[in-house]
Amino acid sequence: MNKLLISKNQVKLSNLTKVLWPKKGYTKGDLINYYIEMYPMIQDYLIDRPLSLKLFPDGIKGKSFYRKDCPDYAPDWLSVIPIKSHSSGRLIKWITVNQLSDLVWIANQTAIELHAWLSTGEKLEYPDFAVFDLDPVRGMEDTVQVALIIKKILDELELKAYLKTSGASGLHIFIPVFPIYTYVQIRDLLKSIAEMVIEVKPELATIVWQKDKRKDKVYIDYRQNATNKTIPAPYSLRPTPAATVSTPLNWNELKQDLDPADFNLNNIKNRLDLYGDLWHDLLATRQHLPGFLL
């Protein structure tokens, strides 16, 4: 077992040569190195946000499971946010990333995916992002059309929006807001916008939750805007054969031939060298929501 000392915190590393992505041969060591190198880019999207971690101890082809509650064997320096569960009344110690050692410890647990809350520990009930999660059925072409319609509506509402790949097959649209609106207000607003999209293109989009009733339409998921719900953070790795990364995009990159698999562990650093962090001003952007839709 290897040990890494990070700002006086000792992180024990294990099984670094274990292959997690069989098709590419990427190992647990590659996973840890990725998050270490990406920490300056990703830290602001994780700090003080409760995380739901998806662990893949036997690689992406093996069994996986989610972890929300900090395990007893975690080091005492690991950053956590205690939150009382509404359903059970139990206090859950959600893991968060407030320092590099937190992220390295998480990666050593084979947490490939980093799913973050849309609010911070400071104001848990008031998100600072509103998010559309677009889930395609037939491919990216329809999803691109739906995203562009949403963008047009948001432009008319004078709301700045940020785009990224989900890292799987879909797209995420983030709308930064002042943390003064409840999750219910956010969700109701996004539902209204989704209904506008369906009114324009009923053959393309749906808000029907049941997969077997979507009829090959793009699912506009606004329900992720809720307490305890999480979404992959920018630059989170995903358990796909190509080791894809949930990658911020320019809106002008939204084209019919867009392929999320083109943004992956192998080339993300070259992209960052070329473009930098396209979301660099997201966290500094705050917007009021149109009152007539709330």
Secondary structure, DSSP 4 states (H G I P E B T S, - for coil): -EEEEETTEEEEE--TT-EEETTTTEEHHHHHHHHHHHHHHHHHHHTT--EEEEE-TT-TTS--EEE-BPPTTS-TTS-EEEEE-TTT-PEEEEE--SSHHHHHHHHHTTEEEEEE-SS-GGGTTS-SEEEEEEE-SS-HHHHHHHHHHHHHHHHHTT---EEEE-SSSSEEEEEE--TTS-HHHHHHHHHHHHHHHHHH-TTTEE----GGGSTTPEEEE-TT-STT--EEPTT-B--STT-BB--EE-GGG--TT--GGGSBTTTHHHHHHHH--TTTTTTT---PPPGGG-
